[in-house]
Amino acid sequence: MERLDAAPGQFAYKMLVGRLVNADIALDKLKRKFKHDPRTMKRWADALKSNDPD
């Protein structure tokens, strides 16, 4: 279980959404829950897989 600030601008929030995308949760389900464009969520997920710290 993970608790975090639900503000969409928070880094931990973006990491959570990215991890869910990387866990193969359907993007349409995540879009309904988190209200973000699937391309944005995919970008966050790809950033977690990247070795680039930026």
Secondary structure per residue as TSV (DSSP state, phi and psi in degrees):
chain	resnum	aa	ss	phi	psi
A	1	M	-	360.0	143.9
A	2	E	-	-133.1	133.8
A	3	R	-	-116.3	137.2
A	4	L	-	-156.8	166.8
A	5	D	-	-65.9	132.4
A	6	A	-	-84.1	8.4
A	7	A	-	-72.5	123.1
A	8	P	T	-58.0	-22.5
A	9	G	T	-80.9	-9.8
A	10	Q	S	-73.6	138.3
A	11	F	H	-59.5	-43.0
A	12	A	H	-62.4	-35.1
A	13	Y	H	-64.3	-46.5
A	14	K	H	-63.9	-38.1
A	15	M	H	-64.8	-40.7
A	16	L	H	-60.6	-49.2
A	17	V	H	-62.2	-42.4
A	18	G	H	-60.8	-40.6
A	19	R	H	-65.9	-36.8
A	20	L	H	-65.3	-40.2
A	21	V	H	-63.0	-45.4
A	22	N	H	-66.5	-20.2
A	23	A	T	-85.9	10.6
A	24	D	T	65.3	29.8
A	25	I	-	-73.5	135.6
A	26	A	-	-58.1	131.8
A	27	L	H	-61.3	-33.6
A	28	D	H	-66.6	-35.2
A	29	K	H	-68.7	-42.1
A	30	L	H	-66.1	-36.6
A	31	K	H	-62.3	-43.1
A	32	R	H	-63.6	-37.6
A	33	K	H	-78.2	-45.5
A	34	F	H	-101.6	-11.6
A	35	K	-	64.8	34.8
A	36	H	-	-114.8	151.7
A	37	D	-	-62.7	136.8
A	38	P	H	-56.6	-32.9
A	39	R	H	-64.9	-37.4
A	40	T	H	-66.4	-46.2
A	41	M	H	-63.5	-38.4
A	42	K	H	-64.4	-38.8
A	43	R	H	-63.0	-42.0
A	44	W	H	-63.0	-41.2
A	45	A	H	-64.6	-43.7
A	46	D	H	-63.8	-35.3
A	47	A	H	-63.6	-35.8
A	48	L	H	-67.9	-31.4
A	49	K	H	-79.5	-18.7
A	50	S	-	-74.8	149.8
A	51	N	S	-86.6	-4.6
A	52	D	-	-82.9	120.2
A	53	P	-	-68.4	-14.3
A	54	D	-	-87.2	360.0
